[in-house]
Amino acid sequence: MFYLQRTRITADQSRIGGIVFECSLQNRQHRHATLISQEYELWLTKDMNGGHARFVSRLSFDLTSISTDAAAFTPQSARGFKLIWHFTPSQLQKIEDFREGKEPHFELRSRLLAYVRYCTMDGKPHGDPHYAEESAYDTDTNGYPIRFKIDHANWAGILESIGFRHIILQELSIPTFPPAFGRAENHLKDAWSHHRAGREDAALMSCFKAFECLGFSIAGAQIPRADAVAHLMSGQEEAKRKRIEALWDTLTSFCHLGRHDRGAPVLLTHADGELAVVSTTMLLSYLAAP
């Protein structure tokens, strides 16, 4: 049988345009094997115990990672290669909704067709050559399907490098933040990082800080919220400015729940964090628009 070892997971947007799984396929038995075909699929699970898994995507090969003799395996040999997940925003959002701030767990399923011939310890042929349909087993656990998790830091880094935040935001045109919004944008990035790691209290507080620093950033001094809105929406109708000011006040009041400085602590859920980061992103983008 074949064994598969995962060595690294990265995002490559420059050439491949996907998430890359760097792997090594090992032929541990005393046999010669020539691979005729290989198929790999990525599935989503709740934890390392598996349970009800959900199909995510087929994986394709990075052809530049495969040598010309990659299909031929001698006994106890291995070949490195890369699998590419050409993700879609809906697939990423499905994972984000499913994991609810926890570390994402996956299964790697495979089907391999090989032409094999077993041999003795001294290399002499043993038995007739034949075709065999197999799966690639985990090099660490000897189990199948291969189950693994991606820790919070790596997963957040992958999503950040590909620019994914929420599928709603993927469908909208978010303008580039102007220099005056630099501090607010940094707090917003922190908020998304906290949210992806399941730290909803910290996510809400980072959203709060994004608005708290805005007045000083645009005017060089701490100014009232009404003056900040008037500065950012100069030329707009007063009625619209007042509604935006009220929206700003309501959103920051909600985000202040992450502070827990008064009254009984409030249990903040993944949905609360999602509401905060998406709403903050949209309102900051609205205020930053020329």
Buried (B, 14 or more C-beta within 10 A) or exposed (E): BBBBBBEEBBBBEEEBEBBBBBBBBBBBBBBBBBBEEBEBBBBBBBEEEBEEBEEBBEBBBBEEBBEEEBBBBEBEEBBBBBBBBEBEBEBBBBBBEBBEBBBBBBBBBBEBBBBBBBBEEEEEEEEEBEEBEBBBBBBEEEEBBBBBBBEBEBBBBBBBEBEBBBBEBBEEEBEEBEEBBEBBBBBBBBBBBBBBBBBBBBBBBBBBBBBBBBBEBBEEEEBEBEBBBBBBBEEEEEEEBEEBBEBBEEBBEBBBBBEEEEEEEEEBEBEBBBBBBBBBBBBBBBBBEE
